[in-house]
Amino acid sequence: MKTMKMNKVSLFLVIGFFGISITGYSQNQKLSHQELKEARKAQMAANFYALDTLLNAKSFVLEADFLQDKYGVRIPVTSNLNFIKVNHSEGILQTGSNYGVGYNGVGGVTAEGSIGSWEISKDPKKLFYTVHFSMITNIGNYDIFMTVNAANQAQATITGLGPGRLTWEGHLEMNYNSGVFKGQETM
């Protein structure tokens, strides 16, 4: 009698494991092109609304992968040294290099100051934001015009009182997730 019960239990276990493997196999089937497109669209919409929260909280860092000057010369940079940080009413603009000492100790310039005007506009159809704000620092006043899309690609162009212009191209991170290293404030 015990062997009969054990055989039934073993049989149920084998059938159960077989059923699990069939279910697991069916989940590994490839999605159709249309299903992938719809999943990507849903993910981009979710990213768009997450960016809304991040930008309106004024708590983010644009970590640059590239810097571009007013002539269009674009160079790759270290993202933890080249960034724009916004923390509510305060901000930091920094350029840096792994190869030099610079004014800030990390091969570039660091400007800290207060955020002035702040304007956000969004385009839900194209899933991107534009942010325009000003920053008043001890080395100058700057206007920052930033665009961010739902794929988290960000670009910010900084202009001052002079004819120069510098563009940071990279991605946004939350302040507490960012791995940036701030150099000494440039005087």
C-alpha positions in Angstrom: 0.0 0.0 0.0 2.9 2.4 0.9 4.6 1.7 -2.5 1.4 2.5 -4.3 1.0 5.9 -2.5 4.7 6.6 -3.1 4.3 5.8 -6.8 1.3 8.1 -7.0 3.2 10.9 -5.3 6.2 10.4 -7.5 4.0 10.3 -10.6 2.4 13.7 -9.5 5.8 15.2 -8.9 7.0 14.1 -12.3 3.9 15.4 -14.0 4.2 18.6 -12.1 7.8 19.1 -13.1 7.0 18.2 -16.7 4.1 20.8 -16.7 6.4 23.5 -15.2 9.0 22.8 -18.0 6.3 23.1 -20.7 5.1 26.4 -19.2 8.6 27.7 -18.9 9.4 26.7 -22.5 6.3 28.5 -23.8 7.4 31.7 -22.1 10.7 31.6 -24.0 9.1 31.9 -27.4 10.1 35.0 -29.3 7.7 37.9 -29.4 6.4 39.1 -32.8 7.7 42.3 -34.3 4.4 44.1 -33.5 4.5 42.9 -29.8 8.1 44.1 -29.5 7.2 47.5 -30.9 4.2 47.8 -28.5 6.4 46.8 -25.5 9.0 49.4 -26.6 6.3 52.1 -26.9 5.0 51.3 -23.4 8.5 51.4 -21.9 9.2 54.8 -23.6 5.9 56.1 -22.2 6.7 55.0 -18.7 10.2 56.6 -19.0 8.6 59.8 -20.2 6.4 60.0 -17.1 9.4 59.1 -14.8 11.4 61.9 -16.3 8.5 64.3 -15.5 8.9 63.5 -11.8 12.7 63.8 -11.9 12.7 67.2 -13.7 9.9 68.8 -11.7 11.7 67.7 -8.4 14.8 69.6 -9.7 17.0 66.7 -8.4 19.1 65.2 -11.2 22.6 65.1 -12.8 23.3 65.3 -16.5 26.4 63.1 -16.8 28.1 64.0 -20.1 29.6 61.5 -22.4 30.6 64.2 -24.9 31.4 67.9 -24.8 30.9 70.1 -27.9 32.2 73.6 -28.4 30.6 76.5 -30.4 32.4 75.3 -33.6 30.9 71.8 -33.4 34.1 70.1 -32.2 32.8 67.1 -30.2 35.1 65.1 -27.9 34.4 62.1 -25.6 34.8 62.9 -21.9 34.7 61.1 -18.5 31.1 61.3 -17.3 31.9 61.4 -13.6 34.0 64.6 -14.1 31.8 66.4 -16.7 28.3 67.0 -15.4 25.6 69.5 -14.7 24.0 68.9 -11.3 20.7 70.4 -10.1 19.7 70.0 -6.5 16.5 72.0 -5.9 17.7 75.6 -5.8 21.4 74.9 -6.2 23.5 73.8 -9.1 26.9 72.8 -10.3 28.5 73.0 -13.8 31.7 71.1 -14.1 34.2 70.1 -16.8 37.2 67.9 -16.1 39.8 65.7 -17.5 41.7 62.6 -16.4 44.9 64.1 -17.8 45.2 67.6 -16.3 45.1 69.5 -13.0 43.1 72.6 -14.1 41.6 75.3 -11.9 39.4 72.8 -10.0 42.0 70.1 -9.4 40.3 67.7 -11.9 41.5 69.3 -15.2 38.7 71.8 -15.8 36.4 74.3 -14.2 33.7 74.0 -11.5 31.0 76.6 -11.1 28.6 76.4 -8.2 25.6 78.7 -7.7 21.9 79.2 -7.3 19.3 78.3 -9.8 17.3 81.3 -11.1 14.5 81.0 -13.5 13.2 77.5 -14.3 10.8 76.6 -17.2 9.8 73.1 -18.3 7.8 72.2 -21.4 7.0 68.7 -22.6 5.8 67.1 -25.8 3.8 64.0 -24.9 3.5 63.1 -28.6 7.2 63.1 -29.3 8.1 62.0 -25.7 10.7 64.7 -24.9 11.2 67.6 -22.5 12.9 71.0 -22.8 14.1 72.7 -19.7 15.4 76.2 -19.6 17.0 77.7 -16.5 19.6 80.1 -15.4 22.4 79.7 -12.9 24.2 82.5 -11.0 27.7 81.5 -9.9 30.8 83.3 -8.6 32.5 83.1 -12.0 29.5 84.2 -14.1 25.8 84.0 -15.0 24.8 81.2 -17.3 21.7 80.2 -19.3 21.2 76.5 -19.7 18.9 75.0 -22.4 18.4 71.3 -22.0 16.5 68.7 -24.0 15.8 65.1 -22.7 14.0 62.3 -24.5 12.2 59.2 -23.2 15.3 57.1 -24.0 17.1 59.3 -21.4 19.4 61.0 -23.9 20.0 64.5 -22.7 21.7 67.5 -24.2 22.4 70.8 -22.5 23.8 74.0 -24.0 25.3 76.6 -21.7 25.8 80.2 -22.7 27.2 83.0 -20.7 27.5 86.7 -21.2 30.3 86.2 -23.7 30.1 84.7 -27.2 31.1 81.2 -26.1 28.9 78.1 -25.9 29.5 74.6 -24.5 27.2 71.6 -24.9 27.1 68.6 -22.6 25.7 65.4 -24.2 24.9 62.4 -22.1 22.1 61.0 -19.8 20.3 61.9 -16.6 20.8 60.2 -13.3 19.1 60.8 -10.0 21.3 62.7 -7.5 21.7 59.7 -5.2 22.5 57.3 -8.1 25.1 59.5 -9.7 28.8 58.7 -9.3 30.1 62.2 -10.1 33.2 63.7 -8.4 33.1 67.4 -7.7 36.4 69.3 -7.9 37.2 72.4 -6.0 35.1 75.4 -6.9 36.8 77.7 -9.3 37.4 81.2 -7.9 
